[in-house]
Amino acid sequence: MAQPLVVKKDDDLDEEEYYSPFLGIEKGAVLQEARVFHDPQLDARRCCQVITKLLYLLNQGDTFTKVEATEVFFATTKLFQSKDVGLRRMVYLMIKELSPSADEVIIVTSSLMKDMNSKTDMYRANAIRVLCRIIDSTLLTQIERYLKQAIVDKNPVVASAALVSGIYLLQTSPEVVKRWSNEVQEAVQSRAALVQFHALALLHQIRQNDRLAVSKLVTSLTRGSVRSPLAQCLLIRYTSQVIRESGVNQGGDRPFFDFLESCLRNKAEMVILEAARAITELNGVTSRELTPAITVLQLFLSSSKPVLRFAAVRTLNKVASTHPLAVTNCNIDMESLISDQNRSIATLAITTLLKTGNESSVDRLMKQMTNFMSDIADEFKIVVVEAIRSLCLKFPLKYRSLMNFLSNILREEGGFEYKKAIVDSIIILIRDIPDAKESGLFHLCEFIEDCEFTYLSTQILHFLGNEGPKTSDPSKYIRYIYNRVILENATVRASAVSTLAKFGALVDSLKPRIFVLLRRCLFDGDDEVRDRATLYLKLLGGEATVGETEKDVNEFLFGSLDVPLVNMETSLRNYEPSDVPFDISSVPKETKSQPLAEKKSTGKKSAGPASAVSDPVSTVDASYEKLLSSIPEFADFGKLFKSSAPVELTEAETEYSVNVVKHIFDGHVVLQYNCTNTIPEQLLEQVIVFVDASEADEFLEVASKPLESLPYDSPGQTFVAFEKPEGVIATGKFSNILKFIVKEVDPSTGETEDDGVEDEYQLEDLEIVSADYMLKVGVSNFRNAWENMDPETERVDEYGLGVRESLAEAVSAVISILGMQPCEGTDVVPSNSRSHTCLLSGVFIGNVKVLVRLSFGISAPKEVAMKLAVRSDDPEISDKIHEIVANG
């Protein structure tokens, strides 16, 4: 017999224990119990208990075999003979969960249709729900008349059941449900709240693909015919959708916005909250338009109902990210919520205050949070830490109190994600606030003494090696670093050895001391630690050379690796030991995204001229280089700089599939057209792409190589080469026409007719853009790479990017224009962020390294401003990057 399971309730409610009746139940035993369904004298209570267990097993993921499901289904159908209302409802649930097959459905259909016309409304409603879940489209047409009658039934339970079934059937049989529009329209005027709610949901889904129809529906209903609070909430959402899609809230007569504003005066609290949330989420909403919504939300902050307080403070928290000044009037009310018993409410309140507070309120907030942090879970603590980081960046003069607070909570108990959020925040503050460097590094050193997470220890050591030598007294960090060599695991010890070597290389006064410590590491029990110590001792001592100057040594030891590790691994695996040493310059600098494109197109047709700017480019594939060098016309073009990802020039499933790869040389561009013939009855000969370069003035066609023959489903290539001025970012649009001689092929014999017909096929336009002259090459440590670049090459300017939907859209657009590699995950913009910094790196044609800092800011009207700072190996290239952005 199954034993009860003791389960604890939520600690926020009480410590009372309750028991689960389902512990230990087994499928086999329950199937045996299901035999009671066959008893001549049915025990309704016992049958309900067995069905409950079966439903529990199904919902816990247990599966029944085909035989078991069939046996249970047939046994369940026998229970229709019982008149017990409670058992009948359980039977409905069981049939719906079992999802019988088509041949089994026929057995139960007559019983369900009988119940659908029963005088008992509960039977009718449940029979409709179950029947619509298990029947197919053929049977649906037979009961359609009954369903249409049920939609306008006087009993709200029956009407709601039919409407909900319609929402489900719309996914499988939309053409049938769309014929119910008149009945659904009538149900929208029902006095029953739930019927009106379900009717509006179904009517919107029927019309959702017709924007004009949705707009007319919303216009007619906003005049006051909807009374149900649930339906009004739906209508508010649909109204917001219409406003977003059409922009009708901008200026002049604004009936939709006026409707949202009128809902703030509704009697139902849920309607008020929904309207306030909708107004705050509108694009381009002004502070004046926000005021009524903020006012009602402020009133809910002092409500006795926790759900209202939570909903209000959560909405205000989102508003504070974009319109902090609009929320400041609520600060006094939110301060009282810091001590709220509901920790979710308290967390949202404190993070909102951190977003809206001024410099004078920082110290007071820190005192209030000291006790607050110990009472919340790690997931809430992370939210608070991120808010504190934003506040510190907003008020850098308050870094001491905020840094001390982060340091204190860093030493408290907590999980990995929580501790990582604190460490990341401290590192960001050190980087962005120069005055915070000394205290921040000291706090990290204190934490690493007791850190139990290997990842965090190595992260801190790596950062300490970059920043510690640049402080006023680097020697004070040596003790903390060497303690890691003595006390930690092998991974952390190896990282500590590298950090010590960085101090020795960058601080001459510490070099003798570092030598002593590194020699001790030669006796470590781990191979990696000993190997690192040996290498650093020889390099720092001058016994081994990797360059002519000390700068070369430091670059070798601590410089960023300019090649992806996956490419390095592949090259090392392919390297065969010989007298010729391994050359790291031979490692491709970009991650290969696609092999040589000689396959059919499977993508959709693009909306405009074909361009691969937004797609990842492939590396200089050895197969490309080999292919191009084997063609005499291209042999003297020099070294291949870059090959793009394939750009589709045809739709999927067309007669001919064509994509193009752009090969970039210093003074030439070669277009490789990969063609596939998808018609078995045709052979194409003398295949060539005629390229019209009238919109690309700087390009001059110098060579072409046609494809002699293109049989069915056998990819081939044709080439067109252009000359361009060296050192110039030549761009332009190319029109493409595929020309060929087509010959008929007998599919049965494979014989080809001798005579052919000249034909042509229009392809998509192709663009060569500025990003085609840039390789995506990442750096492992952007800050070090930036500082090692000559400051004299830096060029800085500011640009207005106009109105953008979001900051993320603006960041993505600039990255696409430049075609550079985002570093350190800075291409991801946090939601609701008002500012963002993006770091990019790449190699410009001519093998010129380029680094870019992009600082974005967005105003309330969605206007985006950008500050662009560029450093490169060549000042002229820095200027060209600015030209690209200015012309983009």
N, C-alpha and C positions, 0 to 999 in steps of 0.2 A: 504493500500500500504506500502511496506517495506520502512523504513527510513534508510538513509545512516549511516554507522558507522564511527565515527571519530577515526582514529588510528594514533598514533605517530610513526614516523620512528625512526630508531636507532639514539640515541643522538650523536654518533660519526660522523654521516653524516650531519644531519642538524635538525632543529626543525620544518620543514615544515610538515603540516598535509595532510593526504590523506583520501579518503573515501572508505569504503567497500560497494559494491552494494548488499551484501548478508545478511545484518543485518535484522533479523526479519522474514525471509522467513519461511513459514510453509509447511510441507510435503503435507497436504491436499490441500492447495491452488495451489501448484506446480503440483500436480496430475490432478487438474482441468484444469490447463493451458495446460497440455499435450494433451488435446483433439484437439488441433490445428493440431496434426499429422494426423487427419482423414479428414481435410479440402480438398475438391476437388482441390482447387487452393492453393498449399502449399506456405506459406511465409517462404522462407529459413532462413532469418534473425531471424524471430520470433522463428522458430523451434530450431535454434542454441542457442538462449537465454534460452529456456525451458530446453534443454538438459544440458546446463551449470549448471542450478540450480539443476537438478536431480543429476548430477555428484557431485556437491558441497555437497548435502545432504548425498550421499553415502560415500563420503570421510570424512565427519564429524561424521560418526558413526550411522547415521539414518538407520534403517532397514525397508525394504518393506515386507509386508506379501506376502504369496504365490500368492494370488489373485492380489494384487497390482503389484507385479513383472511381472506376466504373462500379465496383461493388458498393462503395459508400454512396455514390450518386443514386443508384437504383434503390438502395435501402432508404435514402432520404425521401425519395418521391413517394414512398408508401405512407409517409407521415401526413400527406395531404388529407387522409381520411380522418385525422383528428380535428375536432372543432375548437381546440384550445388556441386562443388568440396569441398567447406568448410563444407557444411552440411553432405556430405558423410563421411568425416573424423570424424565428431562428432558422426555419427551413429556407426562407427567402435568402437569408445571409449565406447559408451553406451552399445553396445552388449557385449564387453569384461568385463565391470564392472558388468553387470547383471548376468553373468555366468549362462546362461540358462540351464535347465535340458536336459537330453538326448532326450526326446520326442520333446522338443522345438527346439533343435539344428537342427533337420531335416528340419524344415521350412525355416531356414535361410541359410542352407548349400549351396543350389543351387545358391543363389544370391552371396554368397561369392566366390564360385568356378568360377562363371561367371566373377566376378571382378578379380580373380586371373589370368585369361587368357585375361584380358582386354589389350587394347593398351595403356591405361593410366598407366604409371609406378607408380604413387602415389596410384592408386587403387590397383594395384598388390601387392605392398609392404604391405599396411595396411591390405588387405584381408588375406595375408599369416599370419601376426601376430595374427589377431583375430581368424582365423580358427584353428590355432595350439593351441590356448588357450582354445577352447571350445569343440573340437572333442575328441573322445575316440580312443583307439588303433585300433579298427576295421576299423573305417573310415580313420585312418591315412594311412593304407596300400594302400587305394584307391588313395590317393593324393601324395604318396611318390615320384612317378615319377616326378610330377610337382615341388616338393620341391627340388629334386636333380638338376633339370634343373635351378631352381631359384638360387641355390648356385653359379653356374658359369655364371649367367646372366651378360651381359655387363653393365647393369645399377647398380651402386654401392648401390643405395637405396634398390633395390629389393634383391640383394645378401646379404646385411647386415640383412634385415628383415628375410630371410630364415635361416641365421646363428644364429641369436638371438633366433629364434623359435626352432632351433635345440638344443641350450643350455637349453631351457625350457623343451623340450620333452625328453631330456636325463634323466630327473628325473622320468618320467612316462613310457617311452617306450625306454629304452636304447638299446635293441637289434635291433630296427629299425634304430636308429641314427648311431649306429656303422657301418652300411652298407654304410654310406655316406663318409667313410674315404678318398676315392680317390678324390671325388669332393671337400671336405674340404681342402685336401692337395693342390689341384690346386688353391683354393681361397687364400691360404696363399701366393701365388706368385703374387696376384693381385697388380695392381698399386694404387688402391684406398686405402687410409690410413685406413678408418673405416672398410672396408672389410677385410683387412689383420689383423687388431686388433681382430675382432670378429672370424675370421677363426682360428687364433692361440689359442684363448681362448677355442673354441669348440674342436679343435684337442687335446689340452692338457687334457681337461676333458674326452675325449674318452679314452685316454691312461693313465690316472692318477693312475690307480691301478696296472700298470705294470712299475716298476721302470726302468727296462732296456729300455723299449720303450720310456719313458720320457727322459732318458739320451741320447738315439740316436737322438730323436727329437731336443733336445737342441744342441747337437753336430753339427747336420746338419745346423741348423739355425744361429748359432754363426759365421758361415763363411761369413756372409754378405748378405744373401738374403732378410733380413727384412729391409725395409726402413721406414715404418710408425713409427713416434715417439711413438704413443700409443702402437703399437705392440712391439717396442723395450723395452718399460718399462715392459711389460708383460714378455718378454723374459729374462730380467734382474732378475725378481722375480723367474722365473722358474730355471734359472741358479743358483741363490743363494740356492734354495731348493735342487738342485742336489749336490751342494758343501756340504751342511750341512748333507745330508743323506749318502754321500759316502766318505767325507773327502778327495776329490781329490785335494784340494788346498794345501795339506801339502807336500812340497818338490817336487823335480823333475820337470817334464814337467807339467805345470798347464794351459791348454788352457782355462778353464772356468774362472779362476781368471784373466788371460790376457784379456779375452773378457770384463770383468767388468771394468778393468783399461782402455781399449781402449774407452769405452763408456764415460769416463770423458772428452774426446776430441770431443764429438759429437756436432753438431750444435744446436740441440734442448735442451733448458734449462731443460725441464722436464726429458729428458734422463740422463743428467748430474747429476741432483739431485737424481734420482732413483739409479744410479750407485754408487754415493757417499754414499747414505744411506745403500745400500746393502753391500758395503765393510766394513763400520763401524760396521755392525751388524754380521759379520762373526765370528764364534767361533775361538778363538786362534789367531786372527789377530794381527800382530806385529806393532810396532810404525813405522817401515820403510814402511810397506804396507799401513798404514793409511795416510802417508804424502801426496800422490797425491790427495786423497779425501779431506783431510783437506784444502789443498791449493785452490781447486775450491770452496769449501764452504766459505772460507775466502773472495774470490772475490765477492761472492753473498751477503755478509754482507753489501757491499757498493752499492748494486743495487738500482736503482730508483723504482723498483717494490716491493711493500710491500709483495706480496706473496713469492717472492724469498728470501727476508730478513727473513721472518718468517720460511720458510722451512729450510734455512741454519742454523739459530740460534737454531731451535728445534733439528736438527740433532746433532749439536755441543754440545748442552746441554746433550744429551744422552751419547755422547762420553766422556764428561768430568767426568761422573760417573765412568767410567772404565779406561780411559787413560787421566787423567788431564794434564799431561805434554805435550801430543801431541796437546792440544788445547791452550796452553799458548801463542803461537805466534799470536793468534787471539784476545788477550785481548784488545789491543788498538782499534781495529775496533769495538769490542763489547761495550766498554765504551761509544762510540758515540751513540750507540743504546739505552742507558738508557733514553735518552730524545726523543726517537721515538714517533710519534703521536699515533701509534698503541700500545696500552698498553700490548697486548699479546707478542709482540716482545720485548718490554722493560722488561717485567717480566722474559722472558726466558734469556735475556741478563744478567740481574743482577744476576739471580740464577747460570748461567754458570760461571760468574766472581767469585761468592762466592765459587764455587767448584774448580776453577783453581787458585785463587789468592794466593799470598804468605803472610807471616806474616806482611810484611812492607806495604802491600796495604790495610789492613783491615780498618784502620782509614779513608782512603780516600773513600773507598766504603761506609762506614757508613754515611759519610757526603752527598754523592750523593743520598743515599736512603731516607734521611729524608723527602724531599719533594716528592719523588717518591711514597711513600706508600699511600699518601692521594688521589692519582689519579687513583688507581686501585681497582677492586672489591675484596671482601673477599676471593674468591676462589684463586685469584692470590696471595693475601697476605699470605695465608696459605703456598703456595709453597715457598715464600720468607722466612718465619719463619723457615720452616724445613731446608732450605739451611743454614740459619744463625746458627741454632743449630749444624749442621754438621761441619760448619767452626769453631765454638767455641770448639768443641771436638777435632778438628784437631790442633788448636792453643790455648791451654788452658791459655797461658799467656795473651791473649787478652780478657779474660773473662769480664773485667770491661767495656770496650767500648761496647761489644756485649750485656752484661747484661743490661746496661743502655739503649741501643736501644730497647731491648725487653720490658723493663719497661715503656719506653715512649709510645710505640705503644699500650701497654696494657691498658693505660688510655684513649686512643682515642676511638671513636665510632667504633662499630663492632658487628657482630653477634656471636652466641654461638660457632659455630665450629671454628671461627677465634680466639676467646678468649681462647677456650680450647687448641688450638694448641700452643698458647703462654705460657699458664700455664704449659702444659705438657713439653714444651721445658725448661722452667726455672727449673722445678723439676728435669729433667734429668741432667741439668748442675750442680745443687746443689749436686746431688748424685755422679756424676763422677768427679767433680772438687772440692776438699775439700776447697780450698781458696775462692770459690764462695758462700759458704754456708751462711755466715752472710749477705752479700748484697742481695743475692737471696731471703732469707726469709723476709728481710725487704721490698723488692719490692712486694712480695706476700701479706704481711700485709697491705701495702698501697692500693693495688688493692681491697682487700676484704672489705675495708671500703665502697666502692661504687659499689660493685659487684651486678648485678641484676639477676645473674643466681644461683639458689639454688645448683645445682650439683657442680659447680665450687667452691662455698663457702664451702661446706662440704668436697670436695676433698682437698682444701687448709688447712682447719682446721685439717683434719686427718693427712696430711703430717707435718703440724706444730707441732702436738703433738708428732710425732716420732722424728723430728729433732731439734725442739726448745730447749728441755731440755739438749741437748748435746753441745749447744753453750756456749761461754764465759760469756754471760750475759742473761740468760733465762728470767729474770724479765721484760725486755723491751717488751716482746711479750704479757704479761698478759693483758695489756690495750686493745689491738686490739681484743683479744679473748673474753674478757668480754663484749666489745661493741656489739659483735654478740648476746650475751645473751639478751641484752636490746633491740636491734633495729631490729632483724631479725624475720623471720617466725619460726614456731615451729620446722621444720626439722633442720634448721641451728642452732637454740638454743640448741637442743638436742646434736648436734655434738659438739658445743662449750663447753657444760658441760663436755663431755667426754674428750675433749682436756685439759680443766682446770685440771681434775682429773689426767691426765697423768703427767702434770707438778708437781702436788702435790705429786705424788707417786715417781717421779724420782729426784726431787730437794728438799732436806730436808729444806733448808732455806726458800722456798716458801710455805711450807705446812700450816703455820698459816694463811697466806693471802688467800690461796686457800680455806681453811675451811670457812672463812668469806664469800667469794664469792659464794661458793656452798650452804651455808645456805640461802642466798638471793634467790637462785633458787628454794627453797622449796615452795615459794609462787607464782610460775609461773602458768599461766592458763592452761598449757598443761600437760596431764598426763605423757607422755613420759619424759618430762623435769624434772618433780618432781620425778618420779621414779628413774631416773638416778642419780639425785642429792642425793636422800636418800641412794641409794645403795653405792655410792662412799664415802659419809660421814661416813657411818658405817664401811666400809671396811678400809678406810684410818685411821679412828679413833680407830680401833681395837675392835669395838663392835661386829663385826661378823667375823668369821674365815672361810677361805677356804683352809687353809694349815698351816704348822708349821712355815714357815719362811716368811719374807717380800717378798722374791723372788716369793713364791707361790701366794701371793696376786697380785703382778704385773703381773704374768703369767695369772692369772684368769681374771684380768681387761683388759689387753692389749695384751695378747698373741694371736697368730693366731688360728682360729678355724680349727682344723684338720679334720673336717668332712663336707661333702657337706651339704648345707642348705636344699636341697630337701630331703636328708636322715634324717636330724634332724627333719624336719617337719613331715615326715612319722612316725618316731619313737614316737614323742610326741603325734600324733593322735592315735597311737595304744596303748599308755601307759594307763593303767587303774589305777585310784587313789587307793592307798593301803598304808600299813605301810612301804612297801619297797620303798625307794626313787628312783627316776629316775636315771639310770646309763648311763652317756654319753659314756662310753666305749662300751656300747652295740650297739651304732649307727654304721652302716656300713660305712667304710671310703672311699668307692669307689662308683661312680655313676653306678647304674645297667644299663647295656646296652641291655641285652636280658634276657628273662625268661628262665626257664629250657628248653633246646632245645629238643623237642620231636616232631619236625615237619619235613616235607619233605624238601630236599635240593632244593633250587631254584637258587643257584648261579652257575657260570661257573667253569669249572675245572681249577684248578691252574696249573701253569707251572712247579712248582717244588715240593719238599717235603712240606707237609702241615704244616703250622705254623701260629699261631695267633699273632705273635709279633707285626705286624703293626696294628692290630685291637684293639679296646678298650676292656679291660677285664671286666668281670662282677664282681660284689661284691660277697662276700661269702654269697650266697643265703641261706636263712633259709631252703628252701625246699631241697637244696643239703645236708646241714648238717643233716637234719632229715633223708633223704634217706640213706646216708652213715652210719649213726650211727645205723640204723635198720638192717644192714647186719653184722652178727656175725664175719665174717672174718676180717672186718675193724674196729671193735668196739674199739680195743686197740691202734689205730694209733695216738690217741691224738686229739688236736684241729685242725680243718681245717684252714689252713692259707689263701688259695686262690683257686678260681675256675676260669678257663680261659673261654673266649668266645668259643662257639662251632666252631670246625675246620672241614670243609667239607672234606670227604675222597672219595666221589663219584661225578660223573658228575650229572647234572640235568637230569631228565626224564630217569634215568636208571632203571633196574629191581629192584634194592635194593638201598635205600637211607641210607647212614650212615654218621654221624658226631660224633666227639669225644670231650669230655670235660676233661681237665687235672685238677685233684684235687691235690693240693700240701699240703703235711704235712711236719713236721720237718724231719722225717726219712723215709717217704714213698711217693710214687706218685701213685694215683689211676686213671686209664683211664676208663672213662665211655663212652661206645659206644652206641649212640642212633640210633636204627635201625628201618627202616620202609619197609615193604613188599609192593610193588606196583603192584603185579601180582594177579588178582582176582582168577585165577585158581590154586593157589599154597598155601600150608600151610607149614611154616618152623618150624622145631622142633630141639631141642638141638643146639641152635644158640650160637656160641662162636667165638671170634676173636683170632686167633693164632698170637701171637706177637713174631717176631724175634728181639731180643735185641743184636745181635752180634756186632752192631756198637754203642752200649751203654754199655761200659764195667763196669761202676759203678753201674748199675742197676741189681737187682736179682729178678726174678719173685717169689712171695711168695704166691699168691692166685689168684683165678679166679672164677667168678660166671656166668655160662651160663644162657641163656634165654630158658626156657622150650618150649615155643610156640610163634610163631610170625604170627598171621593171617594177612589177607589182610588189609592194611590201618589202622593198629592198632600199634602205636609205642611201642617199648619196649627197655629195656636196658640190656646190658651184660657188665661185669666189669673184668678188669685185674689189679692186684696190684703189685707194685714193691717196694723193699726195697732199700734205698740208704744211703750212709754215712751221718750222721748228721753234719751240719756245712759246708758241701761241696756243691759247685755249680755244681751239676752233670748234664751233658748235653749229648745228643746223639740222634741218629736217629733210629726209630723203623719201621720195615716192618710189614704190617698188611694183613692177609688173613681171610676173613669171611668164616667160616665153618658151615655147617648145614645139616640136613636131610630134603629133599624136598618131600612133598606128594601132589598128584594131588587132586584137589577139583572140584566137579561138580557144576558149577555156578548156574544151575537151581534148584538143590535140596539142595546144601550146604553140601552134604555128602563127606567125606574124605576117600580116599583109605587107607587100612591098611598098605600096604607096601610102604616104602619110599626109596629114593636113596640118598646116601651121595654126597654132592656137595660142591664146594667152589667158592669164588668170590674174585678176587684180589682188594685190596683197595690201596689208595694212602699212601705213607710213611708219618710218623709223626715225628716231631722234638720236643724235649724238649730243650729249650734254656735258656740262663741266665735271660732273661726278665721274665720268668715264676716265678722267685723267688722274684719278686718285685711287690708291690702293688702301683698303681697310686693314690697317696694321695696329694692333693694340699694344699698350705698354702695361707692365705689371704694377708699376708705381708711378702714377702720373705726376705727383708732386715732385719727386726726384728728377724725373725726366724734364719737367718744366724748368726747374731751377738749374739744371745742367745746360739748358739751352741759352744761347747768348741773349741777354736782355736787350741788346742793341737791335735785334731783329724783331722786337715786339712792336705790333701795330694794334692800336685800340680805337674803336669807334662805336657809336651808338646808332641804333636803327629802330624805326617804328614799323611793326609788322601788321598794323591795322587790326580790325576786329577778327577775333578767332573764337571758335566754339569753346575752346579750353586751352589751358597752358600746354597740356600734353600734345595737342594738335600742332601748336606752334613749334614745339621742340622737335617733333617728328618731321615737320616740313623742312626745317633748317638742316637736320641730319641728312635728309634725302637730297637736298640741294648740294651739300658738300661731299656726300658719299664717303664720310669718314667713319671710323670705328668708335662707338661709345665706350668709355672706360669706366670701370668701377660701378657699373650698373646705373650710371647717371642718366641714361635714356628713359628710365622709369620715373614718372612724375607722380608724387603722392596725390591722392584725391583731395580736392578742395584747396590745393596749395596755391598761394598767391605769388610766390616767387620760386625760382628753381635755378640751380647751376648744373650745367651739362659739360662734361669733359670729353673731348674728341681727339683722336690721334690718327695719323695716316702717313702715307708716303706719296708725294706728288711726282708726276712724271719727271724723269731726270734723277730719280732716287733722292729726292729732297724730303727729309723728315719734317712733318708739320704737326704742331700741337695747337689746340683751340680750346679756349674757355668761353662758354656762353652763359651769360647771366640774364635770366628772363624775369619779367614782372608783368602782372596783369591787373588792370584797373576794374572798377565796378562795371563800366560799360563794355567790358570784354576787349578793351584796347590792350595790345601786347607791345611792350618795349623790350629791346634786347641790347645788351652790351657785348661786343665781340672783341676778344683779345686773342691775337695770333702770335706764335713764335715758330720759327723755322730755321733751317740751316742756311736759308737765303732770304734776305730782306725783301727782294723782289717778289718772291713767292708769297710772303706775308701780305704784301699789297694785292697780289692777285686773288688771294682768298677773300679779301674785302670786296674786290670787284665782283667776284662770283655772287656774294651775298647781296650786294647792292643791285645787281642786275637780275637776281633771282626772283 
